[in-house]
């Protein structure tokens, strides 16, 4: 089974979208090429992955998504620029 990922994409209008998935490549394709992408990103294509981090399970990923969504844009950009650990 695929691990869960928390991810941040940058939209064409320079806004950021945060989400979780258990299949990152499929989800990015959905955001860019199908109607299955988030309503928010559909009108802001293309989106580019700026951050992703594997999580041990869906519950942990959801908690991290909530935490990241509360951050300022500046903090999200700083998170995306941190070296992977």
C-alpha positions as CSV (number, residue, x, y, z in Angstrom):
1,X,0.0,0.0,0.0
2,X,1.2,3.5,-0.8
3,X,2.1,5.7,2.1
4,X,0.1,8.9,2.7
5,X,1.6,12.2,1.7
6,X,1.0,15.7,2.7
7,X,1.7,18.1,-0.2
8,X,1.7,21.7,-1.2
9,X,1.2,22.8,-4.8
10,X,1.7,26.3,-6.2
11,X,-1.0,27.3,-8.6
12,X,-0.5,29.4,-11.8
13,X,-1.7,32.5,-9.9
14,X,1.0,31.9,-7.2
15,X,-1.4,30.8,-4.5
16,X,-0.8,27.7,-2.6
17,X,-3.0,24.6,-2.1
18,X,-2.4,22.0,0.6
19,X,-3.7,18.4,0.5
20,X,-3.1,14.8,1.4
21,X,-3.1,11.7,-0.8
22,X,-2.0,8.1,-0.9
23,X,-0.9,8.4,-4.5
24,X,1.0,11.7,-5.2
25,X,1.6,11.3,-8.9
26,X,-2.1,10.4,-9.6
27,X,-3.2,13.4,-7.4
28,X,-1.0,15.9,-9.2
29,X,-2.3,14.6,-12.6
30,X,-5.9,15.1,-11.3
31,X,-5.1,18.6,-10.2
32,X,-3.7,19.5,-13.6
33,X,-5.7,17.4,-16.1
34,X,-9.0,16.2,-14.8
35,X,-12.2,17.3,-13.1
36,X,-11.2,15.2,-10.1
37,X,-8.7,17.9,-8.9
38,X,-9.8,20.2,-6.1
39,X,-12.3,22.9,-7.2
40,X,-9.8,25.5,-5.9
41,X,-7.0,24.3,-8.3
42,X,-9.2,23.8,-11.4
43,X,-9.3,27.4,-12.3
44,X,-5.7,28.0,-11.3
45,X,-3.9,25.5,-13.5
46,X,-1.2,24.4,-14.0
47,X,-0.1,23.5,-10.5
48,X,3.4,22.6,-9.5
49,X,4.5,20.5,-6.5
50,X,6.5,22.6,-4.1
51,X,6.5,20.3,-1.0
52,X,5.6,16.7,-0.1
53,X,6.3,14.6,3.0
54,X,5.4,11.0,3.6
55,X,3.3,10.2,6.6
56,X,2.9,6.9,8.4
57,X,-0.9,6.8,8.2
58,X,-4.0,8.8,7.1
59,X,-4.7,10.1,10.6
60,X,-1.3,11.6,10.9
61,X,-1.5,13.1,7.4
62,X,-4.9,14.8,8.2
63,X,-3.5,16.3,11.4
64,X,-0.5,17.7,9.5
65,X,-2.7,19.0,6.8
66,X,-4.7,20.9,9.3
67,X,-1.6,22.3,11.0
68,X,-0.1,23.4,7.6
69,X,-3.3,25.0,6.4
70,X,-3.2,27.3,9.5
71,X,0.2,28.6,8.6
72,X,0.8,31.9,6.8
73,X,1.8,31.8,3.1
74,X,5.3,32.9,4.2
75,X,5.6,30.0,6.6
76,X,4.4,27.5,3.9
77,X,7.0,28.8,1.5
78,X,9.7,28.4,4.2
79,X,8.5,24.9,4.9
80,X,8.7,24.0,1.2
81,X,12.3,25.4,1.0
82,X,13.6,23.4,3.9
83,X,15.9,20.6,3.0
84,X,14.3,17.1,3.0
85,X,15.1,15.2,6.1
